[in-house]
Amino acid sequence: VKAALGKSGGTFVLQREQNGTGHAVLQAARAIGRSSGSTLLILNGDVPTLRGETLRRLVSRHRRSGAVLSLLSAELDDPAGYGRVVRDARGNVLRVVEDSDTVGDEASIREINAGMYCADPARLLSAIRKVRPDNAQGEYYITDAVRWFIDKGEKVAAILHNDASELLGVNTRAELAEAGKRLFERKAGELMNRGVTLVDPSRTAIDPRARIGRDTVIYPDVRIEGASVLGEDCIVRPGCRITDSRIGRGTEVRDHSVCLESQIGNHVSVGPFAHLRPGAVLEDESKAGNFVELKKTRLGRGSKASHLTYLGDADIAAGCNIGAGTITCNYDGTNKHKTTLGRGVFIGSNSQLVAPVTVGDRAYVAAGSTVTRDVPEDALAIGRSRQRNIDGWVIQKSRKKAKKKARKTAGTNPRPPRRAKK
């Protein structure tokens, strides 16, 4: 919780002994303060589908109602597990009773307490201090304060919300999955209304924090996580995962690619089966193609690594071409080292660049080379052993193999001994 909300500037208070919701509020008494005229908003922490506008509406209606305390309620077909709101014939709140404390017809009441309250902080804290844990759980409930207020003739309001699914908490893994599904459905509807094409919304999971530009097309089985941003006119093909990344306009992320904490420019091509690890930067019109992996690497404008390549801790300028099978050898077992490529560099296929190393502007590296020293600009680097051809080697190998087989056969099937003459 602290990791998720720590940057919000809030104050955290730990309820070491969990003795009920009222007890939890008392633990935060010092942080809440007793400022007159303020409104205390109390929420449950397990309601991920709750909307901000619902809370604003609750606070607004509470302030207009003149009630000392207001709670949010909803109606469920199956209210089991939730506290019930008990009203009189005129609709006024009489009390709120926990599910385990219901008696008689109270268990059949469909209006439930969602566990979200607005109240005057000083008056609520005073009321909670006066209540006793006279319930099946032996805990201090905020609902006990509701009863205390009503007994004193104070007004308590229950504000009925028309979307019960928005207020439901998460108590099981199944409920967690259902809540996630509702969030994804809500986000999908919002995006499609704003001009984003989701080919199959039921098979697409987009984080509510993500932002996606108009006329972008998202194919099935795509997950967009965290505060990712995608520009207009992008295409994300099936099976991709994009997490906390920024993507410019007109970019295509092809099938089964993974983009983690990466920066991708305009009109870039990624994948299929590419892996952009944290710190990858792809500038405009660049390409990281089939089975290409980048880590803490900048791929300059128009540069291309089209096939089967690992680029780690590299700074690659504009207009470079990286051949298939190229590897930056960035780790020596203890430290990471940097590879730098100047503008317009050509790296031949199956090359190894042993960092730290720099390849100057417009230089070439011949295919199959292992580069261990800097390459000057406009130079050709060849770092491979001299080729030697052995004439007739295959024939000689075949003859040796045939002789070996013959010896083995002779050893396993010896000639029978001659019979003595009569």
N, C-alpha and C positions, 0 to 999 in steps of 0.2 A: 504494500500500500504506500509506504514512504517513497519507494522508487518511482511509483506511478505519479504521485501527487506532490513530491518534494519540491518541485520547481514552482508550485503555485503560491508559495509563501505562507502556507497555513501553519498552524501549531498542532503538534501531535501529542495526544495524551493516551497513556496505556492503562486500560482497565485490567489490572493484574488478576483480580478475582472477579469472575463473571457472574454477578448476582442480579442480573436483570437489566432492562433498558433504563429504568429510573436510576439505578445504581451507576450505570454508565454515564448518564448526564451529570450526576453529582461529581464524578471523577474529573469532569471538565469544568467544574464550577469556577475555578480561578481563571481559566482561559476565557470562559464565557463572559465573566464580569457581571455587573449589576446595573448597567447603564439604562436609564429610564428612557422609554419611548422607542427603543430598538425592538426588532423582531428576531426571535430565535427560530431558526429552521432546523428541524431534526429529521435525518434520513436514515434509512437502512443502507448498509454497504453492499447488499447483494441483489440490487435491482438494476441490472445493466441496461434495460430497455427504457428506463425513465427519461422523459424528455425535459429539456430545460423550460420549454413554454408551459408545461404542466406545473412545474414548481412556481413559475412567475404568476400563474393564474391562482394557485393556492395562496400565495402571499398576498396578492391583491384582494382576493375575496375575504381573507381573514381580516385584513385591515378595515374593510368596509363593513364587516359583520358586527363589529363591536364585541366579539367573543374574547374571553380571556385565553382560550385555547381553541385551535381548529385542527381537525385531522382529516386526512384524505381517505376516502372509502371507495369501495367498488362492489359490484354484485357478481357472485360466482355461482355456477350451477352446482359445483361441488366445493363448499367452503371449508372442508375438513382441514385442520391444521392452522387455520387463521382465527384470530380474535373476531368476535361478532359485535356489531354496533346495535345496541338495543335502544329503540325509540318508543315514545309514547304515541297515543292515538293522533296527536297533532304533528307528529314528526320530529319533536324535540328529542335530543339525545338524553337518555336516562343513564346509560353506563356503557362501558366497553368491557366485555368479558373474554378472557383467553379461552382457547378451544378446550383446554384440559379442565377448565372451571365452569363450563356450561352446564346448566341444569334444565330439565324439562324440555320445553319447546325452543329454548335458546339455541340448541344444536342445529335446528332446521332453518335458522335465520340465514339468508343468502348474502346480506350486506356484511362485508368484512372490513376490518381495520387494516389499512395498507402499511401502517407503521411510520407514517410521515406526518409531522406536526409543525404547527406554527404557534408560538406563545410569547408572552412577555417573559424575558429570561428571569428577572428577579422573582416574579410571582410564581413561576413554575418551580424554580429551585426551592422556594419556601414551602410549596405544597408537597414536593417529593420528600423533603425532610420530615414532614409530619405523618406520612403514611407508614403502615406496617406491612410486612410481607405475609399477609393472611391469604395465601393461595396454595394450590397444590405443589408448586415448585419451590415455595419458600423464598421467592425473589421479590425485588422492588421493581414494580412496573410503572411506566409512564401512565398507563391506563388507571392505576390507583390514584394518581393525581387528578385524572379526569373525573373519577367518582368523588374525590374530595371537593373539587370545584363545584360540581353539581349539588352536592350536599349543602354547600355554603350558599347556594342560590346564584352562583355565577353561570354565565352562559358559555356553553361548549358547543361548537358547530362541527358537524360531520359533512364534508363537501364530497358529494358523490361524483366520481369520475366515470365517464361513459366507456372507457377502454380498459377493461380489467386486465387484459394481457400485458399492458404496459407496466402494471404495478406489481406483478408477481415476482417473488424472490426466487433465489436459486438454492435448493437444498440437496439436490442429487445431480449426478452426472447427466442424467436424462434431461433434467430441467435446464442444466447449463447448455446442452446442445440445442434445446428448444429456444432458449433466449438468444443464442447466437444466430440461429436461423431467422428469428424475427428481426434482429438488427440488420442482417444481410438483405432480407427482403425489403426492409424500409429504405436502406441505402440504394438498392437497385431501382426502386420506384422513383426515388429522388433524382438519380442520375438520368434515367430514361426521360423523365419530364424536362430535363435540361439539355436534351439532344445527344446523349451518349447512347450508342447501340450496344445492347447486351444480347448476344445471339441466343443464350439460354440462361435467364436470370437464376433459375433454380439450381444451376451448376456453377455459379459464380459467387465468390466470397470476397467482398470489398469492404475494407475497414471503414467505419463511419467517419474517420478523420481524413480519409483520402480525398483528393480533389482531382477531377478528370475533366478535360476540356471537351467542348462540343465536337460532334462528328467523329469521335474516337470509337473504334469498334473493339469490343472485348469478346473473345470466343469462350466456349465452355471450359470448365476445369481450370480456371485462372484464379489465383489468390493474389489480391493486392492488399498489403498489410501496412500498418503504421500510418504515419503522416505522408504517404507517398503523393507525388504530384505528377500527373500526366497532362501534356499539352493537347491541343486540338489536332484532329486528323491523324491520330496514332492508330496502330493496329497491334493488338496483343493476341497472339495465336494460342491454341489450346495447350494446357499443361504448364503454363508459366507461373512463376512466383516472383512478385516484386515487393520488396520490403524497404520502407524508409528511403526511397530513391526518388530522384527528380528526373523527369524525362521531358524533353522539348517537343515541339510540334512536328508532325509528319514522320515520326520514328516508328519502325516496325520491330517488335520483339517476337521472334519466331519460336516455333514449337519447343516446349520443354526447356526453356531457358530460366535461369535464376539470377536475379539482380538484387544484391544486398547492399544497402547504404552506398549507392552509386549515383554518379551524376552523368546523365546521358543527354547529349545536345539534340539539335534539330536534324531531321532527315538522316538519322543513324540507322544502321541495320545491325541487329543483335540476334545471334543464333542461326539455325536451331541448335539446341543443346549447348548453349554458351553458359558460362558461370562467371558472373561479375561479382567479385568479393568486395568487402568494404574498402573504400578508398579508390575504386575504379572511376576514371573520368574519361568519357568518350566525347570528343569534341564534334562539332557539326560535320555531317557527311562522312563520318568514319564508319568502320565496319569491324565487328568481332563475330566471326562466323562459326561454322560447325565445330563443336567441341573445343572452343577457345576459352581459356581461363585467364582472367586478369585480377591482380591483387595489388592495391596501392600503385596503380599504373595510370599514366595519362597517355591516351592515344590521340594524337594531334589531328587537326582538321584534315579530312580526306585520307587519312592513313587507314591501312587495311591489314587485318590478320584474319585470313579467310578460313583456315583449316588447322585443327589439331595443334594448337600452340599454347604454351604457358608463358605469360608475361607478368613477372612479379617485381615490384620495386623498380619500375622502369619509367623513364620520361622520354616519350617518343614524339618527335616534332611532326609537323605537317607533311603530307605527301609521301609517307613511307609505305613500303610494301614488305610484309613479313611473311616469308614462305612457310609452307606446311611443315610441321614437326619442329619448329623453332622453340628453343627453351632459353630463358634467362636463368642462369645458375646463380641465384641471388643469396644463397645461404651456405656458409662455410662450416656449419656445425655449431658455431657460436654466435656469429653476427650476421645481419642482413646487409647486403651491399647493393648499390644502385647501378643500373645500366642506362646509358644516355645515348639516344640516337638523334642525329641532326636532321635537317630538312632533306626530304627526297632520298632517304637511305633505302637501299634494296638489300634484304636479307634472304639468301638462298635457302631452299628447303633443307630440313634436317640439320640446322646449325645450332651450336651451343655458344651462348655469349656468357663468358665466365666473369661475373661482376667482382670488383668494380671495373667497368670498362666503358669507353666512349667511342662511338662510331661517328666520324665527322660528316658534314653535309655532303650529300650526293655520293657517298661512298658505297661500294658494293662488297658483300660478303659472299663468297662462292658457296654453292650448295655443299653440305656435308662438312663444313668447317667448324673447328673449335677455336673460338677467338678468345685469347687470354691477354692481349695487349691492345691499347688504343689504336684505332684505325684513322689515319689522316683523312681529311676531306678529299673527295675525288679519287680516292685510292681503291684498289681491289685487294681484299684480304682473302688469302687461301691458307687455311690451317688444317691440313689433312695429310696423312702419310702417303708416300709415293706408291702408286699402284704397280704391282708386279704380276705378269701373266705367266703361268707355267704350262707350256705346251704339252698336250697329251695326258694331262693330270687325271682326267676322268677315266681314260682307258686304263692307265696304270692302276687306279683305284679299283676298277672292275676286275682286273686280273687278280689283284691281291685278294679281293673278296672271294673269287671263285676258288683259288687255291686253299684258302682258309676253310671254305665249306667242304672241299674234297677231303682235307685232312680230318675234319670232324666226322664226316661220313665213314671214312676208313676206320676210325677209332671205335665207333659204335657198332659196326657190323664187320667183325674180323672174319678172314677166310677160314673155313673149317679145316681141321688137321687132316693130312693124308692117311688113308688106311694102309696098314702093313700088308705086303704081298704074301700070298700063301705059298 
